[in-house]
Amino acid sequence: MNSVIDAAYRHSGNKYLQDKVASNYNEIQVILSKIEEEQDKILERLKN
């Protein structure tokens, strides 16, 4: 598990907060993945 999520679980007794941190982290990972895909497309276009 990611250290950010680990920290939320260790330092919070609030289940809602823990779930929210995990959810936000997962959403960020999806966004970063999309950015990487777009970067790859742009780099490929620049090569051609």
Biopython code that builds the backbone (N, CA, C, O; Angstrom):
import numpy as np
from Bio.PDB.StructureBuilder import StructureBuilder

atoms = [
    (1, "MET", "N", (0.852, -1.192, 0.000)),
    (1, "MET", "CA", (0.000, 0.000, 0.000)),
    (1, "MET", "C", (0.887, 1.242, 0.000)),
    (1, "MET", "O", (1.961, 1.247, 0.603)),
    (2, "ASN", "N", (0.445, 2.259, -0.659)),
    (2, "ASN", "CA", (1.217, 3.486, -0.766)),
    (2, "ASN", "C", (1.413, 4.149, 0.586)),
    (2, "ASN", "O", (0.548, 4.054, 1.456)),
    (3, "SER", "N", (2.535, 4.814, 0.768)),
    (3, "SER", "CA", (2.859, 5.438, 2.051)),
    (3, "SER", "C", (1.865, 6.533, 2.439)),
    (3, "SER", "O", (1.613, 6.750, 3.624)),
    (4, "VAL", "N", (1.301, 7.222, 1.444)),
    (4, "VAL", "CA", (0.307, 8.267, 1.750)),
    (4, "VAL", "C", (-0.919, 7.639, 2.392)),
    (4, "VAL", "O", (-1.437, 8.137, 3.391)),
    (5, "ILE", "N", (-1.375, 6.540, 1.806)),
    (5, "ILE", "CA", (-2.545, 5.853, 2.346)),
    (5, "ILE", "C", (-2.198, 5.232, 3.697)),
    (5, "ILE", "O", (-3.003, 5.280, 4.627)),
    (6, "ASP", "N", (-0.998, 4.649, 3.809)),
    (6, "ASP", "CA", (-0.556, 4.092, 5.094)),
    (6, "ASP", "C", (-0.613, 5.145, 6.190)),
    (6, "ASP", "O", (-1.093, 4.880, 7.292)),
    (7, "ALA", "N", (-0.124, 6.335, 5.883)),
    (7, "ALA", "CA", (-0.114, 7.416, 6.868)),
    (7, "ALA", "C", (-1.535, 7.774, 7.291)),
    (7, "ALA", "O", (-1.793, 8.008, 8.472)),
    (8, "ALA", "N", (-2.444, 7.816, 6.344)),
    (8, "ALA", "CA", (-3.840, 8.145, 6.676)),
    (8, "ALA", "C", (-4.431, 7.099, 7.610)),
    (8, "ALA", "O", (-5.158, 7.439, 8.543)),
    (9, "TYR", "N", (-4.126, 5.838, 7.367)),
    (9, "TYR", "CA", (-4.660, 4.774, 8.220)),
    (9, "TYR", "C", (-4.033, 4.808, 9.610)),
    (9, "TYR", "O", (-4.709, 4.543, 10.604)),
    (10, "ARG", "N", (-2.749, 5.133, 9.679)),
    (10, "ARG", "CA", (-2.067, 5.169, 10.978)),
    (10, "ARG", "C", (-2.520, 6.349, 11.817)),
    (10, "ARG", "O", (-2.707, 6.210, 13.025)),
    (11, "HIS", "N", (-2.700, 7.506, 11.198)),
    (11, "HIS", "CA", (-2.894, 8.734, 11.952)),
    (11, "HIS", "C", (-4.358, 9.149, 12.082)),
    (11, "HIS", "O", (-4.663, 10.184, 12.675)),
    (12, "SER", "N", (-5.239, 8.361, 11.541)),
    (12, "SER", "CA", (-6.643, 8.746, 11.621)),
    (12, "SER", "C", (-7.490, 7.573, 12.078)),
    (12, "SER", "O", (-7.398, 6.470, 11.540)),
    (13, "GLY", "N", (-8.294, 7.826, 13.056)),
    (13, "GLY", "CA", (-9.277, 6.832, 13.463)),
    (13, "GLY", "C", (-10.561, 7.000, 12.661)),
    (13, "GLY", "O", (-11.521, 6.251, 12.843)),
    (14, "ASN", "N", (-10.567, 7.984, 11.777)),
    (14, "ASN", "CA", (-11.761, 8.328, 11.014)),
    (14, "ASN", "C", (-11.805, 7.506, 9.730)),
    (14, "ASN", "O", (-11.032, 7.752, 8.804)),
    (15, "LYS", "N", (-12.704, 6.534, 9.676)),
    (15, "LYS", "CA", (-12.815, 5.650, 8.518)),
    (15, "LYS", "C", (-13.159, 6.432, 7.249)),
    (15, "LYS", "O", (-12.639, 6.124, 6.177)),
    (16, "TYR", "N", (-14.024, 7.432, 7.357)),
    (16, "TYR", "CA", (-14.378, 8.239, 6.181)),
    (16, "TYR", "C", (-13.139, 8.895, 5.603)),
    (16, "TYR", "O", (-12.931, 8.875, 4.390)),
    (17, "LEU", "N", (-12.307, 9.484, 6.471)),
    (17, "LEU", "CA", (-11.096, 10.156, 6.008)),
    (17, "LEU", "C", (-10.159, 9.156, 5.340)),
    (17, "LEU", "O", (-9.588, 9.441, 4.287)),
    (18, "GLN", "N", (-10.005, 7.999, 5.944)),
    (18, "GLN", "CA", (-9.141, 6.966, 5.367)),
    (18, "GLN", "C", (-9.614, 6.582, 3.971)),
    (18, "GLN", "O", (-8.813, 6.492, 3.041)),
    (19, "ASP", "N", (-10.902, 6.357, 3.831)),
    (19, "ASP", "CA", (-11.465, 5.968, 2.536)),
    (19, "ASP", "C", (-11.332, 7.098, 1.520)),
    (19, "ASP", "O", (-11.074, 6.854, 0.342)),
    (20, "LYS", "N", (-11.511, 8.334, 1.981)),
    (20, "LYS", "CA", (-11.415, 9.489, 1.086)),
    (20, "LYS", "C", (-9.987, 9.647, 0.569)),
    (20, "LYS", "O", (-9.784, 9.921, -0.614)),
    (21, "VAL", "N", (-9.004, 9.478, 1.440)),
    (21, "VAL", "CA", (-7.606, 9.572, 1.023)),
    (21, "VAL", "C", (-7.304, 8.484, -0.010)),
    (21, "VAL", "O", (-6.679, 8.753, -1.035)),
    (22, "ALA", "N", (-7.747, 7.268, 0.262)),
    (22, "ALA", "CA", (-7.504, 6.163, -0.669)),
    (22, "ALA", "C", (-8.183, 6.436, -2.011)),
    (22, "ALA", "O", (-7.599, 6.191, -3.067)),
    (23, "SER", "N", (-9.400, 6.937, -1.968)),
    (23, "SER", "CA", (-10.143, 7.244, -3.195)),
    (23, "SER", "C", (-9.454, 8.356, -3.986)),
    (23, "SER", "O", (-9.297, 8.254, -5.202)),
    (24, "ASN", "N", (-9.047, 9.411, -3.290)),
    (24, "ASN", "CA", (-8.366, 10.517, -3.966)),
    (24, "ASN", "C", (-7.060, 10.046, -4.579)),
    (24, "ASN", "O", (-6.725, 10.432, -5.699)),
    (25, "TYR", "N", (-6.326, 9.223, -3.864)),
    (25, "TYR", "CA", (-5.060, 8.705, -4.373)),
    (25, "TYR", "C", (-5.302, 7.906, -5.655)),
    (25, "TYR", "O", (-4.571, 8.055, -6.634)),
    (26, "ASN", "N", (-6.320, 7.067, -5.641)),
    (26, "ASN", "CA", (-6.628, 6.263, -6.827)),
    (26, "ASN", "C", (-7.025, 7.149, -8.003)),
    (26, "ASN", "O", (-6.631, 6.880, -9.138)),
    (27, "GLU", "N", (-7.799, 8.198, -7.747)),
    (27, "GLU", "CA", (-8.186, 9.120, -8.811)),
    (27, "GLU", "C", (-6.961, 9.824, -9.396)),
    (27, "GLU", "O", (-6.867, 10.008, -10.610)),
    (28, "ILE", "N", (-6.037, 10.212, -8.540)),
    (28, "ILE", "CA", (-4.805, 10.862, -9.006)),
    (28, "ILE", "C", (-4.009, 9.910, -9.887)),
    (28, "ILE", "O", (-3.462, 10.326, -10.909)),
    (29, "GLN", "N", (-3.936, 8.640, -9.506)),
    (29, "GLN", "CA", (-3.210, 7.658, -10.307)),
    (29, "GLN", "C", (-3.825, 7.518, -11.699)),
    (29, "GLN", "O", (-3.098, 7.388, -12.684)),
    (30, "VAL", "N", (-5.149, 7.543, -11.789)),
    (30, "VAL", "CA", (-5.834, 7.467, -13.083)),
    (30, "VAL", "C", (-5.490, 8.693, -13.937)),
    (30, "VAL", "O", (-5.209, 8.568, -15.129)),
    (31, "ILE", "N", (-5.516, 9.866, -13.322)),
    (31, "ILE", "CA", (-5.201, 11.102, -14.043)),
    (31, "ILE", "C", (-3.761, 11.080, -14.536)),
    (31, "ILE", "O", (-3.490, 11.444, -15.681)),
    (32, "LEU", "N", (-2.828, 10.650, -13.672)),
    (32, "LEU", "CA", (-1.419, 10.582, -14.078)),
    (32, "LEU", "C", (-1.229, 9.613, -15.233)),
    (32, "LEU", "O", (-0.431, 9.866, -16.136)),
    (33, "SER", "N", (-1.955, 8.514, -15.207)),
    (33, "SER", "CA", (-1.872, 7.534, -16.286)),
    (33, "SER", "C", (-2.332, 8.151, -17.610)),
    (33, "SER", "O", (-1.714, 7.935, -18.652)),
    (34, "LYS", "N", (-3.421, 8.920, -17.558)),
    (34, "LYS", "CA", (-3.924, 9.581, -18.768)),
    (34, "LYS", "C", (-2.920, 10.606, -19.287)),
    (34, "LYS", "O", (-2.721, 10.733, -20.496)),
    (35, "ILE", "N", (-2.294, 11.329, -18.377)),
    (35, "ILE", "CA", (-1.275, 12.317, -18.779)),
    (35, "ILE", "C", (-0.114, 11.605, -19.468)),
    (35, "ILE", "O", (0.367, 12.067, -20.502)),
    (36, "GLU", "N", (0.334, 10.500, -18.912)),
    (36, "GLU", "CA", (1.435, 9.748, -19.515)),
    (36, "GLU", "C", (1.070, 9.259, -20.919)),
    (36, "GLU", "O", (1.899, 9.293, -21.828)),
    (37, "GLU", "N", (-0.171, 8.806, -21.089)),
    (37, "GLU", "CA", (-0.622, 8.358, -22.408)),
    (37, "GLU", "C", (-0.577, 9.512, -23.411)),
    (37, "GLU", "O", (-0.128, 9.343, -24.545)),
    (38, "GLU", "N", (-1.044, 10.680, -22.983)),
    (38, "GLU", "CA", (-1.032, 11.851, -23.871)),
    (38, "GLU", "C", (0.399, 12.269, -24.199)),
    (38, "GLU", "O", (0.689, 12.641, -25.336)),
    (39, "GLN", "N", (1.283, 12.211, -23.225)),
    (39, "GLN", "CA", (2.685, 12.546, -23.464)),
    (39, "GLN", "C", (3.276, 11.607, -24.508)),
    (39, "GLN", "O", (3.994, 12.040, -25.410)),
    (40, "ASP", "N", (2.969, 10.321, -24.380)),
    (40, "ASP", "CA", (3.472, 9.346, -25.351)),
    (40, "ASP", "C", (2.979, 9.664, -26.760)),
    (40, "ASP", "O", (3.739, 9.572, -27.724)),
    (41, "LYS", "N", (1.704, 10.040, -26.877)),
    (41, "LYS", "CA", (1.144, 10.388, -28.186)),
    (41, "LYS", "C", (1.854, 11.607, -28.769)),
    (41, "LYS", "O", (2.187, 11.637, -29.953)),
    (42, "ILE", "N", (2.079, 12.605, -27.928)),
    (42, "ILE", "CA", (2.740, 13.832, -28.392)),
    (42, "ILE", "C", (4.167, 13.531, -28.821)),
    (42, "ILE", "O", (4.607, 13.995, -29.873)),
    (43, "LEU", "N", (4.890, 12.766, -28.028)),
    (43, "LEU", "CA", (6.271, 12.414, -28.377)),
    (43, "LEU", "C", (6.326, 11.644, -29.690)),
    (43, "LEU", "O", (7.226, 11.847, -30.505)),
    (44, "GLU", "N", (5.356, 10.760, -29.884)),
    (44, "GLU", "CA", (5.314, 9.981, -31.130)),
    (44, "GLU", "C", (5.077, 10.907, -32.325)),
    (44, "GLU", "O", (5.691, 10.729, -33.377)),
    (45, "ARG", "N", (4.186, 11.898, -32.168)),
    (45, "ARG", "CA", (3.923, 12.851, -33.245)),
    (45, "ARG", "C", (5.152, 13.702, -33.537)),
    (45, "ARG", "O", (5.428, 14.026, -34.692)),
    (46, "LEU", "N", (5.879, 14.058, -32.504)),
    (46, "LEU", "CA", (7.076, 14.885, -32.699)),
    (46, "LEU", "C", (8.177, 14.121, -33.433)),
    (46, "LEU", "O", (8.967, 14.711, -34.170)),
    (47, "LYS", "N", (8.222, 12.813, -33.228)),
    (47, "LYS", "CA", (9.233, 11.997, -33.904)),
    (47, "LYS", "C", (8.966, 11.913, -35.400)),
    (47, "LYS", "O", (9.898, 11.797, -36.197)),
    (48, "ASN", "N", (7.700, 11.970, -35.778)),
    (48, "ASN", "CA", (7.328, 11.797, -37.189)),
    (48, "ASN", "C", (7.294, 13.066, -37.971)),
    (48, "ASN", "O", (6.996, 13.048, -39.165)),
]
sb = StructureBuilder()
sb.init_structure("model")
sb.init_model(0)
sb.init_chain("A")
sb.init_seg("    ")
for serial, (resi, resn, name, xyz) in enumerate(atoms, 1):
    if name == "N":
        sb.init_residue(resn, " ", resi, " ")
    sb.init_atom(name, np.array(xyz, "f"), 0.0, 1.0, " ", f" {name:<3s}", serial, name[0])
structure = sb.get_structure()
